[in-house]
Amino acid sequence: MQLRMYDLSKAQCETCWNEYGTGCIELIQKNPYSIMRIKGIGFESCDRIADIIDFVLKGTKPGVTKEGKPAKGKIDLDPKV
């Protein structure tokens, strides 16, 4: 489950999935603090999720085409991430 990458427990992932359905991943990516209303997910958990998202975003850069121009819809992820 993709939610586990945010360091949530299995029970928290299931609750989040049941509450928000397939939109929960996008919701978390847009605003990780929006899931604080779920039991067991407080500010510290949401702050940790925000840090994970920040770390990943800092490790990405726009992809390039064969011509060396920025590619639309393609990113390159740093292998360290």
DRENSEVEX-484568 format. One record per atom (N, C-alpha, C): atom name; residue in three letters; x, y, z. Coordinates in nm, 4 decimals. Each point is the difference from the previous one (the first is absolute). Layout:
# DRENSEVEX-484568
{name: CA&resn: ALA&u: X&v: Y&w: Z}
...
This chain:
# DRENSEVEX-484568
{name: N&resn: MET&u: 0.0846&v: -0.1185&w: 0.0000}
{name: CA&resn: MET&u: -0.0846&v: 0.1185&w: 0.0000}
{name: C&resn: MET&u: 0.0892&v: 0.1249&w: 0.0000}
{name: N&resn: GLN&u: -0.0257&v: 0.0920&w: -0.0889}
{name: CA&resn: GLN&u: 0.0814&v: 0.1203&w: -0.0128}
{name: C&resn: GLN&u: 0.0005&v: 0.0861&w: 0.1262}
{name: N&resn: LEU&u: -0.1000&v: -0.0113&w: 0.0799}
{name: CA&resn: LEU&u: -0.0051&v: 0.0807&w: 0.1216}
{name: C&resn: LEU&u: 0.1093&v: -0.0383&w: 0.0986}
{name: N&resn: ARG&u: 0.0472&v: -0.1216&w: -0.0059}
{name: CA&resn: ARG&u: 0.1034&v: -0.0448&w: 0.0934}
{name: C&resn: ARG&u: 0.1300&v: 0.0773&w: -0.0187}
{name: N&resn: MET&u: 0.0223&v: 0.0555&w: -0.1185}
{name: CA&resn: MET&u: 0.1232&v: 0.0764&w: -0.0224}
{name: C&resn: MET&u: 0.0027&v: 0.1270&w: 0.0843}
{name: N&resn: TYR&u: -0.1130&v: 0.0382&w: 0.0559}
{name: CA&resn: TYR&u: -0.0066&v: 0.1174&w: 0.0859}
{name: C&resn: TYR&u: 0.0181&v: -0.0357&w: 0.1471}
{name: N&resn: ASP&u: 0.0458&v: -0.1215&w: 0.0260}
{name: CA&resn: ASP&u: 0.0315&v: -0.0446&w: 0.1355}
{name: C&resn: ASP&u: -0.1235&v: -0.0060&w: 0.0889}
{name: N&resn: LEU&u: -0.1135&v: -0.0330&w: -0.0592}
{name: CA&resn: LEU&u: -0.1225&v: -0.0212&w: 0.0768}
{name: C&resn: LEU&u: -0.0116&v: -0.1483&w: 0.0330}
{name: N&resn: SER&u: -0.0629&v: -0.0314&w: 0.1116}
{name: CA&resn: SER&u: -0.0220&v: -0.1398&w: 0.0356}
{name: C&resn: SER&u: -0.1036&v: -0.0609&w: -0.0954}
{name: N&resn: LYS&u: -0.0080&v: -0.1309&w: 0.0027}
{name: CA&resn: LYS&u: -0.0984&v: -0.0686&w: -0.0843}
{name: C&resn: LYS&u: -0.1414&v: 0.0462&w: 0.0350}
{name: N&resn: ALA&u: -0.0283&v: 0.0116&w: 0.1296}
{name: CA&resn: ALA&u: -0.1332&v: 0.0427&w: 0.0434}
{name: C&resn: ALA&u: -0.0287&v: 0.1430&w: -0.0452}
{name: N&resn: GLN&u: 0.0980&v: 0.0893&w: 0.0096}
{name: CA&resn: GLN&u: -0.0190&v: 0.1385&w: -0.0442}
{name: C&resn: GLN&u: -0.0240&v: 0.0051&w: -0.1506}
{name: N&resn: CYS&u: 0.0738&v: -0.0799&w: -0.0747}
{name: CA&resn: CYS&u: -0.0190&v: -0.0054&w: -0.1454}
{name: C&resn: CYS&u: -0.1407&v: -0.0468&w: -0.0343}
{name: N&resn: GLU&u: -0.0452&v: -0.1046&w: 0.0671}
{name: CA&resn: GLU&u: -0.1337&v: -0.0531&w: -0.0266}
{name: C&resn: GLU&u: -0.1088&v: 0.1022&w: 0.0344}
{name: N&resn: THR&u: 0.0177&v: 0.0679&w: 0.1129}
{name: CA&resn: THR&u: -0.0976&v: 0.1015&w: 0.0401}
{name: C&resn: THR&u: -0.0032&v: 0.1147&w: -0.1006}
{name: N&resn: CYS&u: 0.1178&v: 0.0447&w: -0.0405}
{name: CA&resn: CYS&u: 0.0091&v: 0.1082&w: -0.0984}
{name: C&resn: CYS&u: -0.0645&v: -0.0424&w: -0.1319}
{name: N&resn: TRP&u: 0.0293&v: -0.1217&w: -0.0427}
{name: CA&resn: TRP&u: -0.0554&v: -0.0512&w: -0.1262}
{name: C&resn: TRP&u: -0.1522&v: -0.0102&w: 0.0096}
{name: N&resn: ASN&u: -0.0496&v: -0.0506&w: 0.1130}
{name: CA&resn: ASN&u: -0.1456&v: -0.0124&w: 0.0185}
{name: C&resn: ASN&u: -0.0679&v: 0.1364&w: 0.0050}
{name: N&resn: GLU&u: 0.0665&v: 0.0976&w: 0.0579}
{name: CA&resn: GLU&u: -0.0568&v: 0.1340&w: 0.0140}
{name: C&resn: GLU&u: -0.0007&v: 0.0775&w: -0.1316}
{name: N&resn: TYR&u: 0.1104&v: -0.0075&w: -0.0748}
{name: CA&resn: TYR&u: 0.0168&v: 0.0849&w: -0.1184}
{name: C&resn: TYR&u: 0.0034&v: -0.0764&w: -0.1322}
{name: N&resn: GLY&u: 0.0074&v: -0.1323&w: 0.0047}
{name: CA&resn: GLY&u: 0.0017&v: -0.0790&w: -0.1226}
{name: C&resn: GLY&u: 0.1236&v: 0.0257&w: -0.0845}
{name: N&resn: THR&u: -0.0163&v: -0.0132&w: -0.1303}
{name: CA&resn: THR&u: 0.1141&v: 0.0127&w: -0.0906}
{name: C&resn: THR&u: 0.0583&v: 0.1404&w: -0.0024}
{name: N&resn: GLY&u: -0.0735&v: 0.0979&w: 0.0490}
{name: CA&resn: GLY&u: 0.0490&v: 0.1373&w: 0.0019}
{name: C&resn: GLY&u: 0.0912&v: 0.0317&w: 0.1174}
{name: N&resn: CYS&u: 0.0203&v: -0.0974&w: 0.0902}
{name: CA&resn: CYS&u: 0.0771&v: 0.0304&w: 0.1207}
{name: C&resn: CYS&u: 0.1466&v: 0.0303&w: -0.0305}
{name: N&resn: ILE&u: 0.0587&v: -0.0633&w: -0.0977}
{name: CA&resn: ILE&u: 0.1411&v: 0.0253&w: -0.0312}
{name: C&resn: ILE&u: 0.0172&v: 0.1413&w: -0.0534}
{name: N&resn: GLU&u: -0.0857&v: 0.0396&w: -0.0918}
{name: CA&resn: GLU&u: 0.0062&v: 0.1368&w: -0.0530}
{name: C&resn: GLU&u: -0.0264&v: 0.1019&w: 0.1100}
{name: N&resn: LEU&u: -0.0948&v: -0.0301&w: 0.0874}
{name: CA&resn: LEU&u: -0.0312&v: 0.0893&w: 0.1112}
{name: C&resn: LEU&u: 0.1225&v: 0.0205&w: 0.0888}
{name: N&resn: ILE&u: 0.0683&v: -0.1075&w: 0.0338}
{name: CA&resn: ILE&u: 0.1191&v: 0.0081&w: 0.0846}
{name: C&resn: ILE&u: 0.1108&v: 0.0765&w: -0.0698}
{name: N&resn: GLN&u: 0.0175&v: -0.0232&w: -0.1293}
{name: CA&resn: GLN&u: 0.1055&v: 0.0694&w: -0.0738}
{name: C&resn: GLN&u: -0.0262&v: 0.1498&w: -0.0071}
{name: N&resn: LYS&u: -0.1254&v: 0.0385&w: -0.0107}
{name: CA&resn: LYS&u: -0.0337&v: 0.1431&w: -0.0064}
{name: C&resn: LYS&u: 0.0068&v: 0.0657&w: 0.1368}
{name: N&resn: ASN&u: -0.0459&v: -0.0709&w: 0.1031}
{name: CA&resn: ASN&u: -0.0015&v: 0.0568&w: 0.1349}
{name: C&resn: ASN&u: 0.0057&v: -0.1133&w: 0.1025}
{name: N&resn: PRO&u: 0.1202&v: -0.0387&w: 0.0422}
{name: CA&resn: PRO&u: 0.0115&v: -0.1119&w: 0.0937}
{name: C&resn: PRO&u: -0.0707&v: 0.0238&w: 0.1331}
{name: N&resn: TYR&u: -0.0230&v: 0.1242&w: 0.0349}
{name: CA&resn: TYR&u: -0.0653&v: 0.0309&w: 0.1278}
{name: C&resn: TYR&u: -0.1507&v: -0.0226&w: -0.0045}
{name: N&resn: SER&u: -0.0539&v: -0.0242&w: -0.1174}
{name: CA&resn: SER&u: -0.1445&v: -0.0193&w: -0.0145}
{name: C&resn: SER&u: -0.0486&v: -0.1314&w: 0.0608}
{name: N&resn: ILE&u: 0.0899&v: -0.0925&w: 0.0305}
{name: CA&resn: ILE&u: -0.0426&v: -0.1293&w: 0.0548}
{name: C&resn: ILE&u: 0.0120&v: -0.0052&w: 0.1520}
{name: N&resn: MET&u: 0.0233&v: 0.1147&w: 0.0628}
{name: CA&resn: MET&u: 0.0132&v: 0.0021&w: 0.1461}
{name: C&resn: MET&u: -0.1286&v: -0.0403&w: 0.0710}
{name: N&resn: ARG&u: -0.1116&v: 0.0054&w: -0.0674}
{name: CA&resn: ARG&u: -0.1269&v: -0.0369&w: 0.0651}
{name: C&resn: ARG&u: -0.0140&v: -0.1507&w: 0.0177}
{name: N&resn: ILE&u: 0.0876&v: -0.0773&w: -0.0640}
{name: CA&resn: ILE&u: -0.0026&v: -0.1452&w: 0.0155}
{name: C&resn: ILE&u: 0.0632&v: -0.0364&w: 0.1338}
{name: N&resn: LYS&u: -0.0666&v: -0.0849&w: 0.0745}
{name: CA&resn: LYS&u: 0.0478&v: -0.0399&w: 0.1323}
{name: C&resn: LYS&u: 0.1408&v: -0.0590&w: -0.0111}
{name: N&resn: GLY&u: 0.0885&v: 0.0487&w: 0.0846}
{name: CA&resn: GLY&u: 0.1366&v: -0.0509&w: 0.0026}
{name: C&resn: GLY&u: 0.0956&v: 0.0733&w: -0.0924}
{name: N&resn: ILE&u: -0.0511&v: 0.0940&w: -0.0778}
{name: CA&resn: ILE&u: 0.0853&v: 0.0796&w: -0.0882}
{name: C&resn: ILE&u: -0.0056&v: 0.1439&w: 0.0497}
{name: N&resn: GLY&u: 0.1077&v: 0.0427&w: 0.0615}
{name: CA&resn: GLY&u: 0.0056&v: 0.1339&w: 0.0545}
{name: C&resn: GLY&u: 0.0948&v: 0.0886&w: -0.0791}
{name: N&resn: PHE&u: 0.0295&v: 0.1145&w: 0.0587}
{name: CA&resn: PHE&u: 0.0856&v: 0.0976&w: -0.0660}
{name: C&resn: PHE&u: 0.1377&v: -0.0576&w: -0.0307}
{name: N&resn: GLU&u: 0.0578&v: -0.0741&w: 0.0950}
{name: CA&resn: GLU&u: 0.1341&v: -0.0550&w: -0.0214}
{name: C&resn: GLU&u: 0.0029&v: -0.0967&w: -0.1181}
{name: N&resn: SER&u: -0.1015&v: -0.0845&w: -0.0117}
{name: CA&resn: SER&u: -0.0071&v: -0.0928&w: -0.1134}
{name: C&resn: SER&u: -0.0112&v: 0.0764&w: -0.1314}
{name: N&resn: CYS&u: -0.0852&v: 0.1008&w: -0.0022}
{name: CA&resn: CYS&u: -0.0190&v: 0.0797&w: -0.1211}
{name: C&resn: CYS&u: 0.1263&v: 0.0781&w: -0.0345}
{name: N&resn: ASP&u: 0.0694&v: 0.0486&w: 0.1016}
{name: CA&resn: ASP&u: 0.1248&v: 0.0718&w: -0.0219}
{name: C&resn: ASP&u: 0.1057&v: -0.0934&w: -0.0594}
{name: N&resn: ARG&u: 0.0039&v: -0.1241&w: 0.0474}
{name: CA&resn: ARG&u: 0.0928&v: -0.1003&w: -0.0537}
{name: C&resn: ARG&u: -0.0336&v: -0.0295&w: -0.1466}
{name: N&resn: ILE&u: -0.1278&v: -0.0098&w: -0.0316}
{name: CA&resn: ILE&u: -0.0424&v: -0.0222&w: -0.1387}
{name: C&resn: ILE&u: 0.0442&v: 0.1175&w: -0.0868}
{name: N&resn: ALA&u: -0.0197&v: 0.1213&w: 0.0498}
{name: CA&resn: ALA&u: 0.0424&v: 0.1196&w: -0.0750}
{name: C&resn: ALA&u: 0.1508&v: -0.0031&w: -0.0251}
{name: N&resn: ASP&u: 0.0779&v: -0.0445&w: 0.0989}
{name: CA&resn: ASP&u: 0.1452&v: -0.0103&w: -0.0167}
{name: C&resn: ASP&u: 0.0361&v: -0.1021&w: -0.1070}
{name: N&resn: ILE&u: -0.0716&v: -0.1119&w: -0.0036}
{name: CA&resn: ILE&u: 0.0250&v: -0.1031&w: -0.1015}
{name: C&resn: ILE&u: -0.0290&v: 0.0560&w: -0.1387}
{name: N&resn: ILE&u: -0.1132&v: 0.0677&w: -0.0147}
{name: CA&resn: ILE&u: -0.0366&v: 0.0596&w: -0.1288}
{name: C&resn: ILE&u: 0.1046&v: 0.1031&w: -0.0424}
{name: N&resn: ASP&u: 0.0428&v: 0.0836&w: 0.0941}
{name: CA&resn: ASP&u: 0.1014&v: 0.1010&w: -0.0283}
{name: C&resn: ASP&u: 0.1305&v: -0.0640&w: -0.0462}
{name: N&resn: PHE&u: 0.0415&v: -0.1066&w: 0.0669}
{name: CA&resn: PHE&u: 0.1227&v: -0.0708&w: -0.0358}
{name: C&resn: PHE&u: -0.0064&v: -0.0539&w: -0.1426}
{name: N&resn: VAL&u: -0.1128&v: -0.0611&w: -0.0335}
{name: CA&resn: VAL&u: -0.0160&v: -0.0564&w: -0.1349}
{name: C&resn: VAL&u: -0.0018&v: 0.1102&w: -0.1049}
{name: N&resn: LEU&u: -0.0739&v: 0.1074&w: 0.0263}
{name: CA&resn: LEU&u: -0.0079&v: 0.1092&w: -0.0974}
{name: C&resn: LEU&u: 0.1355&v: 0.0652&w: -0.0231}
{name: N&resn: LYS&u: 0.0801&v: 0.0113&w: 0.1049}
{name: CA&resn: LYS&u: 0.1340&v: 0.0575&w: -0.0168}
{name: C&resn: LYS&u: 0.0898&v: -0.0907&w: -0.0831}
{name: N&resn: GLY&u: -0.0330&v: -0.1284&w: -0.0058}
{name: CA&resn: GLY&u: 0.0798&v: -0.0960&w: -0.0756}
{name: C&resn: GLY&u: -0.0482&v: -0.0199&w: -0.1428}
{name: N&resn: THR&u: -0.0906&v: 0.0852&w: -0.0458}
{name: CA&resn: THR&u: -0.0490&v: -0.0113&w: -0.1376}
{name: C&resn: THR&u: 0.0398&v: 0.1214&w: -0.0814}
{name: N&resn: LYS&u: 0.0092&v: -0.0208&w: -0.1278}
{name: CA&resn: LYS&u: 0.0249&v: 0.1099&w: -0.0933}
{name: C&resn: LYS&u: -0.0739&v: -0.0312&w: -0.1281}
{name: N&resn: PRO&u: -0.0299&v: 0.1018&w: -0.0799}
{name: CA&resn: PRO&u: -0.0714&v: -0.0260&w: -0.1248}
{name: C&resn: PRO&u: 0.0800&v: -0.0925&w: -0.0904}
{name: N&resn: GLY&u: -0.0680&v: -0.0922&w: -0.0641}
{name: CA&resn: GLY&u: 0.0648&v: -0.0856&w: -0.0976}
{name: C&resn: GLY&u: 0.0291&v: 0.0785&w: -0.1266}
{name: N&resn: VAL&u: 0.0801&v: -0.0571&w: -0.0870}
{name: CA&resn: VAL&u: 0.0328&v: 0.0672&w: -0.1260}
{name: C&resn: VAL&u: -0.0290&v: -0.0923&w: -0.1177}
{name: N&resn: THR&u: -0.0282&v: 0.0619&w: -0.1128}
{name: CA&resn: THR&u: -0.0234&v: -0.0747&w: -0.1235}
{name: C&resn: THR&u: 0.1339&v: -0.0367&w: -0.0629}
{name: N&resn: LYS&u: -0.0047&v: -0.0745&w: -0.1078}
{name: CA&resn: LYS&u: 0.1226&v: -0.0366&w: -0.0718}
{name: C&resn: LYS&u: 0.0743&v: 0.1234&w: -0.0497}
{name: N&resn: GLU&u: -0.0751&v: 0.1061&w: -0.0230}
{name: CA&resn: GLU&u: 0.0593&v: 0.1245&w: -0.0482}
{name: C&resn: GLU&u: 0.0575&v: 0.0842&w: 0.1144}
{name: N&resn: GLY&u: -0.0160&v: -0.0456&w: 0.1235}
{name: CA&resn: GLY&u: 0.0522&v: 0.0734&w: 0.1145}
{name: C&resn: GLY&u: -0.0934&v: 0.1065&w: 0.0546}
{name: N&resn: LYS&u: -0.1228&v: 0.0028&w: -0.0495}
{name: CA&resn: LYS&u: -0.0981&v: 0.0975&w: 0.0480}
{name: C&resn: LYS&u: -0.0797&v: -0.0603&w: 0.1157}
{name: N&resn: PRO&u: -0.0534&v: 0.0870&w: 0.0884}
{name: CA&resn: PRO&u: -0.0825&v: -0.0530&w: 0.1095}
{name: C&resn: PRO&u: -0.1181&v: -0.0811&w: -0.0526}
{name: N&resn: ALA&u: -0.0206&v: -0.1160&w: 0.0585}
{name: CA&resn: ALA&u: -0.1096&v: -0.0871&w: -0.0413}
{name: C&resn: ALA&u: -0.1235&v: 0.0300&w: 0.0839}
{name: N&resn: LYS&u: -0.1142&v: 0.0030&w: -0.0639}
{name: CA&resn: LYS&u: -0.1254&v: 0.0208&w: 0.0718}
{name: C&resn: LYS&u: -0.0454&v: -0.1342&w: 0.0582}
{name: N&resn: GLY&u: -0.0278&v: 0.0009&w: 0.1270}
{name: CA&resn: GLY&u: -0.0526&v: -0.1214&w: 0.0624}
{name: C&resn: GLY&u: 0.1037&v: -0.1056&w: 0.0307}
{name: N&resn: LYS&u: 0.1273&v: 0.0326&w: -0.0057}
{name: CA&resn: LYS&u: 0.1045&v: -0.0971&w: 0.0320}
{name: C&resn: LYS&u: 0.0930&v: 0.0610&w: 0.1032}
{name: N&resn: ILE&u: 0.0314&v: -0.0794&w: 0.1016}
{name: CA&resn: ILE&u: 0.0952&v: 0.0460&w: 0.1003}
{name: C&resn: ILE&u: 0.1103&v: -0.1041&w: 0.0142}
{name: N&resn: ASP&u: 0.1136&v: 0.0447&w: 0.0470}
{name: CA&resn: ASP&u: 0.1094&v: -0.0898&w: 0.0332}
{name: C&resn: ASP&u: 0.0164&v: 0.0032&w: 0.1508}
{name: N&resn: LEU&u: 0.0012&v: -0.1180&w: 0.0598}
{name: CA&resn: LEU&u: 0.0109&v: -0.0106&w: 0.1438}
{name: C&resn: LEU&u: 0.1437&v: -0.0363&w: 0.0360}
{name: N&resn: ASP&u: 0.0560&v: 0.0722&w: 0.0936}
{name: CA&resn: ASP&u: 0.1340&v: -0.0282&w: 0.0487}
{name: C&resn: ASP&u: 0.0017&v: -0.1422&w: 0.0566}
{name: N&resn: PRO&u: 0.0956&v: -0.0837&w: -0.0386}
{name: CA&resn: PRO&u: 0.0031&v: -0.1386&w: 0.0498}
{name: C&resn: PRO&u: 0.0104&v: -0.0094&w: 0.1525}
{name: N&resn: LYS&u: 0.0452&v: 0.1038&w: 0.0667}
{name: CA&resn: LYS&u: 0.0115&v: -0.0018&w: 0.1463}
{name: C&resn: LYS&u: -0.1365&v: 0.0014&w: 0.0676}
{name: N&resn: VAL&u: -0.1017&v: 0.0438&w: -0.0745}
{name: CA&resn: VAL&u: -0.1353&v: 0.0101&w: 0.0572}
{name: C&resn: VAL&u: -0.0623&v: -0.1319&w: 0.0001}
